[in-house]
């Protein structure tokens, strides 16, 4: 159970760092404990379609929000899109304040710009969590002409008193909204702690509403580890806690808390002592060490640095060590928000503070070290297959840290081609991806390696295509590993294969055949909440 122990340690570390930044939280411990008690009861698995059908039939839905986690807001949107009720809907949200309703209405009607709206409601000061995480939810409601109503009562200090005052305010607002929109389905997005039975639901009972609220929690640590012990964490996304409450697991708990830590570091680390602050290198190194523990290999120490786009010295290093053609590829990766490792200068680039990007970079560093790769493959088309393999192991390592991460399948890629009008580079990348996969299918049926390669004019398309194919391979490799179809020693061998070895192309097509024989984890990433 080393894997499980490593994850518990990762969770403990992230929670400790979060609590360090939040300061003394004793005043809210009892309130939080009531929330944690929700997950002490017995639960049962429920299928996504059954879950959504149940929600369709309810009038009042309360969706629990973990404010610092983008996946939490994505899940709200997926639930809304999955509802098929014929009733009109009303969306009530904690992230907007009741006092700003006139401004909300103006923005929803398009009579005020988004920038002006956010300025007037003082989003950064009075809410502070990333607007880009909430924006798709509100834009969807705007497109569907669904009223959006602010529920929040702002308080500068968080305490049990302020939390309970807000519970009563939320209940009062929800009661009024149900009367103002009597034929609607009412959906509220509210912070998770508020949805414990003794909090907002208790206040709603006092209002004697005709309809019982149905509650959707997210990402209970207790439930996730119970699923993990039963080897259900990859296949089970939703559990039923009671007749009117559910819990969705869309990220592992350590990912939830590390994302919260990234948020706090970005916004509040200026107030910490220098000894308490965490460098981004420490995040990547932490994931690197976890992967070493998982693979049962000895980690190195102090062997790499991590840079971001804000560090001018990184770009000076690039200019000194790379040609103009290589610099163009690297700038493209930076623009696309990709993280990568450069063995020539022992430096990693972290595109943003997130668990997924940190884990991908850590996996790439480990791969380059174990395989003794001394040169970054940036010349195309000859480095195309090499980049596919790099991406597959990057993604495999990402999945080791965040098993709930989902890669796009070929079906997703085809749907993207049909729905969106891609840019020239993206269109070339999609064309290249489908061509390469066709060549691989021909190889699987004839055992003959492709003699010709698809060629596109845009070199940058090779980088995008390599990611699309590589992540798909990494997804199946991880699924095979967790299902015990692949042994740990095999994974170590994969990480040790040098992409410049003369036999690498033969190795790659052997892996294509091997991966093809592994089970498909899912048909489309949209199948999951």
N, C-alpha and C positions, 0 to 999 in steps of 0.2 A: 504493500500500500504506500510505497514511496511517493508515487504520483499524487495521491490524495494528501499525504502529509505536506508535500511541497506547495500544494494549492492552499492549504490551510495557513501555511506560513506566509504566503504571498498576501492572503486576505488580512492576516494579523498585522503585517507590516503596513499595508495601505491604510487600515483603520487607525493605527497608532499615529501615522503621519497626518491624517485628516483631523484627528482629535487635537493634535498639537497645534494645528492652525486655527481651529475653531475656538480654542481656549476652554475655560471651565464650562462644562455642560451639565453640571449637577442639577441645576434648576429645572431641566427638561427631562431628566432620567425617568421619572415616574410616567410622564406622558408617553415617552418612547416605549417603555415597558408594556403599556397597554396595547400599543401597536404590535410589538413582537409576540404578544400572547395570541394574536389572531392565527398564528401559524403552529400553535401547539396541538391543535385538534387533528383528528384523522382526516385524510384526504383521499380522493380517488381520481384516476386519470379521466380526462374528457377529451374527445376529438375536437379539432378546430371547427369543423362544420357543425357539430352538435352545439358547441359553445356559442357560435355566432347565431344559430337558429334560436337558441334560448334568449340571447340578448335582443334579437328582433322582436320578441314578444313582450318585452318589458318597456315600461314607460319612463322610468327614471334610472339612469346609469351613472355611477360614480367611478371614474377612471383614475387610479392612483398614479401620481406623477413624481418621479425622482428627478428633480429639476436640473441637475448637472449631467444627466445621462441622455445623450441624443437618441439612443435606442428607445428610451422611454417615450419620447415624443413621436418617434416613428411608429411605435406600436399603437398609440392613440389614433394616428391617421389610418393605419391598416385596419383597425377595428371599425372606424367610421366608414371606410370604403367597403368593408365587408358586410355592413348592415343592409338589409334589403326591405326594411319596413316601409310600408306605403305612407306612413304618417309623416307630416312635416317635422323637421328637427330644429332644436334650439341648442346651441353650443354655449355652455357657461364655463368660464375659465378663471382660474386663480391668478394667472400671470397678468391680467388686466384688472385695474381697480374700478370699483363701483362708481366712484366720483368722476371717472374719466369717460363715462358712457357716451356723452355727446361727441367727444373726440373719436371714440371707437366707431360710432355710427358714421361720422364724416369720412373717416379713412375707408371704411367698408364701402361707402358710396362712391369713393374715388374723388371726393372734393378737397382732399388734403393729401399731400405727398407722404410717402412712408417715412422719409427722413424727418419731415416736420412733425409727423405724428409721434415718432419715437422721442423726439426732442421735447415735445410738449408734455408727454406723460412721464418724462424723466426715466426712461426704461433702464438705463445703466445704473442709476442711483437707487431706484425704488424696486427693481426686480433683479437686474444684474446678470442673470444667466444668459447664455448666448441666444440672441434673437434669431439667428439663422436656424436654430433647432426648432423653434416654435413657428416660424414663418410659414412653412408648407402647410401646417395644420389650419392656420387662419386663412391663408390664400385659397385652400380647398373649400372652406366654408364660404368664402367670398364668391368663388366661382359658382357654387351650388346655390347661392342666395340664401344661405342659412344664417339666421341672426346670431351674432356673437355678443355675449353679455359678460361684462367684467364682474367678478365676485369679490375681489380682494379688498381688504381693509388694511392699509399699510401701517406697519409698526416698525419703528427704528430699532427696537430691541426685541429679541426673541426670548420669551420666558413662558412658563406654564400659563400665566395669566393672559399674555397676549395671544397665545395659541387658542385658549378657550374663548376669549373674546371673539376671535376670528371664526371659530366654530359656530358661535351663535349668530354672527353676521352672515356667514355662508347659508345657514339654515333659513334665516329670515329672507335672504335674497332668493333662494331656491323656491321657497313657499310662494313668494310674490310672482316669480316667473311662471310657475305652474298654473297660477290663476290667470296670468296675462296671456298665456299660450295654452289654453285648456285642451286642445286637440293634438298637441305635439308630443314627440318623444324628446325628453329632456336629458341632455348628456353634459356632465360636469367633469372637467379636468382639474384635479385638486391634489395638493401634496399628500404623499402616502400616509404620513402619520395621522393626518386629520380623519382618515377613513376607518380607523379602529372603531369598534362598536360603541365604546364609551365616549367617543368624541362627536364628530359631525352626525353620524347616524342616530345617536342618542338625542341630539338637539332637534333633528328632523322628526323624531317620534313625538316630541312635544308639540309639534305643529299639526299633528293629526292629519298628515297627508293621506290621500286615498290610495296612493301607490307606494309599495315598499321599494326602497332603493336597492339596486343590484350592483355589487361592488366588484371591481376588477383590480386586484393588487398586482404588483410586479416584483419579481426577483427577490424572493425571500431566501436568505442564506440557509436557513434551516431546511427548507424544502429542497433546495438545490442539492445540498449534500446528501439528503435522503435519496434523491433520484440518482445521484452519483454512486452511492453504495449499491443500488439495485441495478446499476449499469443501464439506466434509462435516460440519462441526461441528453443523449443525442437524438432520441426519438420522441421524448415526452416534452411538450411545450406548455401544456395547460393542466392544472389540477383544480378539482372542485373542492372547496373547503366546507361549504354548506349549501342549503337550497338557494341562497341569494348571494354567495361570494365565491370568487375564483382567484387563482394566482397564475400569472404567466411568467415563465422563465425564458427571457430572451438574451440575457448575458450571464456569465458566471459572476458570483458575488465579488470576487477579487477584481474583476474588470469594472464593475459598478463603482467600487470604492476607489480604484486607481484613477478612473476618469474624474471622480469628484476631487481627488488630490491634484490632478492636472489643472482643473478649474481653479482651485484655491491658490495654487502656486502662481498661476497667471495673474490672479486678481489681488492676492493679499500677501504675497511673500515679502513685499517691501517692508512690512511691519515686523518681520521675524529677525532674530539675531542671525548674524552671518553663519554661526555654527549650526543653526537649525535649518537653514535653507538647503534645498535639494537641487543639484544640478541635473539637467536632462541626461547627462552621461550616466548618472547614478540609476536612473530609471532603466536605461538600456542595459547597463551592467547587471542590474537586478534580474531582468528577463534572461539575459545571457547565462547567468549562474543557474537559474531555474532549469533552463534547457540542458546545461551541462549535467545537472543532477539527474534530470530525466533520462539522459543518454548514458549516464554513469561514466562520465569522462571528467578529467581534472581540468578546471578552468584556468586560464592564464589571468594575469592581473596587470592592470595599468598599461594595456597594449593598444588602446584606441581612444580617440577623442570623438565627441559628438558635437556637431555644429547645427545651427539653424540659419534661416534666411536673414536673420537680424545681425549676423556676425560678419563684419566686413573682412576680417582676417581669413575667413574660409574662402571667399571669392578670390582673394589675393593668392592663396595657395593653389587654387585651380588654374589660375593664369600662368603660374610658374611651371606646372607639371603636365599640362594637357594642351594638345593641338587645338587649332580653331575649330576643326570638325568635331573633335571630342567635346570641346566646350559647348558647342551647339546642342549636342545630345544631352549633356548634363543640365544645361539651362532649360531644355524641354522637360526633363524629368522634374526639375524644381517647379516649373510652371504648372505641371500636371499634379503637383502635390504628392510626388513619390519620394519615399525614403530609400537611400542606397548606401553601399559601402565602397570605399575606394582604397584598395590594398596598397597602391603606390605611396599613399601618404598616411596610411593607417587612420583614416578619418571616415566617420559616418555622417551622413546628412539626414537629419530628422525633420520631415516636412512640417509636422505639427505635434503638439503634446497630446498624444492619445495612446491608449494601450495597444491598439492594432499596429500603429506605425512603429512604436517602440519595439514590439515583439518581432515584427518583420525585419527591422534593422538588426536586432540581436541575432536572429536566425541567419541572416546573410553574413554577418561577421563570423559566426561559428562555422558556416559552410566554407567560407574563403580560408579560414585558418586550418580546418581539418583537411581540406583538399590541397592546401598549400598553393592557392591561386594568387599569383603575384601581379596579375594584369587585369584591368577592367575591360570587359568585352564591349567595345563601343563602335565596331566597324561592321557595316552591313552591306550585303546580306550574309556574309560569312559567319557573323556572330549571332545570327538569329536563333539557331537551335540552342546555343549556349545560354542565351538569355531566357529561353523557355525553361530550361532546367533550373537556372538560378531562381526564377520566379516560383517554380513549383516548391522548392525547399524553403524559400522565404515564406510562402503561404502555409506550408506544413508547420513551420515554427510558430507562425501567427495562430494557427488552430490549436497548438499545444497550450498556448497561453489563454486563448479565447475560443473555446470549442463551439460557441454559438455563432461565430462569424460564418457567413455564407458567401460562396463565390457564384458568379453568374454561370449558368449552364449554356450549352449550345442553343437550347430553346429560348433562353433569355436574350442571347445575342441576336437570334433571328427576329424575335419580337421587337428588339430595339431598332433593327433595320427597318421593320415595317411601320413602326410608330413615329420615330423621330427622323428628322432630316439631319444626318450627321455632317460634321465639318469634313473638308476634303481629306485631312489626315485620318480622321476617325473612320471615314468610309473606306479608305485604303487599308486601314488596319483590320476592319471587319472582313473585307474581301480577302486579305492575306490569311486571316484566321480560318475562314471557311475553306480556302484552298489548301492550307496546310493540313487541316483535319481530314479533308478528302484524300490527300496523299497518304495520310496515316491509315485511313480505312482501306485503301488499295493495298498498302503493305500488309495489313492484317489478313486480307483475303488471299494474297498471293505470295507472301513472305519475301517479296522483292522490295528493297529499299528504294525510295523515290530517286530517279536519276536526274530529274529536273526540279527546280524550286520555283515557286511563284516569286515574281519580282515586281516590286512597286517602286515608283520614282521617289517617294518620300521616305527617306531613311528613318524618320521618326516614327513612321507607321509600324516598323518592325518592333520597336520598344512596346508600343501599345498592344500589338498582337501577341507578343511573347507573354505579356501579363495575362491576357485573356486565356490562352492555352495553359500556361504554367499554373495559374490558380486552380483551374479545373483538375489538373493532374494532382496538385497538392491536396485538394479536397478529397479525392479518392484514396490517396496514399494515407491520409490521416484516418479516414473511415476504416480502411483496411487494418491499420495499426491498432486502433481502439477496439476493433472487433477480433483482435488476436489472429488475423490472417497474415500479418507481417510481424516478424520477430524484431526485437530491439537491435540485435546484431546486424540485421539487414539495413535498418535505418542508419546505423553508424556507417555502414559501407556506402550508402547513398550519399551521405554528407562528405565522405572522403574521396569521392570520384572527382578528379581534376578535369575541368572542362576543356583543357588544352591537351589532354592525353590523346595520342594518335587513334586510340580505339574508342574515343568518346562518341562518335556518331553511331557506331555499332551498339554501344551501351545505351544510347538514347532510344533507339528503336526497339531494343530489348525491353526497355522500361515502358514504351508505348504498349507493347504486347502484354506486359505484366499488369499494367494499370487497367487496361481494357477488361481484364478478367476479374477485376475487383467490383464489388457491388456499387450501384449508383446510389449515393446517399439521398438524393431528392431529384425530382424532375425539373423544378424551377425554384429559385430562392424565394419567390413570392408565395410559395406554399406555406411558409412559416410566418407566425406573428412576431 
